[in-house]
Amino acid sequence: MSPPHDHGASWAIYGQATHHTDMTEWEREDNGGDPKHAKLKPVTKYRLTPGHAGIYQDGKIHSIDYPDDARFIRVTGTNLDRIDRVRFDLKTGEVHQMTAQQAT
């Protein structure tokens, strides 16, 4: 499973091609006042199957889990390598900037 993350100031659409992807959408339980720590709670869980899509608006926190042979297409509103994005560590509550090499 990917860590919970956002796509910064970009929207994203995941379209499922083969097998499935389990999606979890998260919300912050804290007020967001500490940029280095967060407390998250899952709010929605669902499975994308072939022919279905999930849409995530700017800043929406989500995580994905899929089997090795699953395939999906992700379309984003901008090049994610050029904008700030974050990922969240559920165990420690730490918030980390994502690098261009991190694909989620």
N, C-alpha and C positions, 0 to 999 in steps of 0.2 A: 504494500500500500504506500502511496506517496504521502509525504507529510502534508498536513493542511497548508495551503498556499493561496496566494491571489495572483492575478495577472496585472496588478498595478492599475494604471489608468487606461486599461484596454478591456474590451469585452472579449469573450471567447465562446465559440460554439464547438462542441464535441459531437461528431456524427459517427455512430457505430456502424462498422462494416461487417465484422465477423465476431462470433462468440458474444461476449458481454463485457461491460465495464460497470463496476459498482461505484456509484457516486455518493459522496457524503457532503452536504453543505453545512457549514459551521457559522456560528455567531460568537462575537466576543461577549463574555459575561462581565468583563471589567469596563471601565470608562475609556480605555485607550490612552490614558494619560501617560503611561510609561511606554515609550517606543521600543524598549528592549525586552519587555515581558508582556504576556497576555494570558488570559484564561479563556478557553474556548469551550463551547458546548455544541454537540451535534444537533441540528434542527430538522434536517430532512435526509433520508437515505432512500435510494432507488437504484434500479438496474437499467442501464441502457442496453437494448438488444438491437440486432441489425435492423436498420431503417429508422431508428429513433435518434433524437438529438437532445443534448442538454445545452442550455444557454445560460451564460454567466455574465452579468453586468460588471462594469468597472469595480474593482476592489472586492468582489464576492469571494469569500474564503471557501475553498472546497478541497477535497482529496479524492483520489481515484485509485481503484484496485482492479486488476484484470489479469486473466491467465496469460501465460507466455505467448500463446498462439492467437490471442485476440488482436484485432486491428480496428483503429478508429482514425478519423480525420479531425484534426483540430484547426480551426480557422480563427485568427485573432484580428482585432481591429488595427493593430500596428505591429511593428517588429519588436518582440518582447526583449530582444537583446539590448534595446536602447532605452528602456524605461525601468524605473525602480519597481521591484517586486519583492515580496517577503514570503518566508515559510515559517511555520510555527512548530516548535518542539512540544508535543503534548505532555511529555514527562517532566520537563524542566520549566516550561512556560516561556522559554527564550524565543525571541523573534530574531530571525536572521535575514539579512539581505540575500537575495538569490543572485547568482552569477549567470552570465550569458550561457554557460555550458550546462546549466541545469535545465533539463527539458520540460519538467512538469509545469 
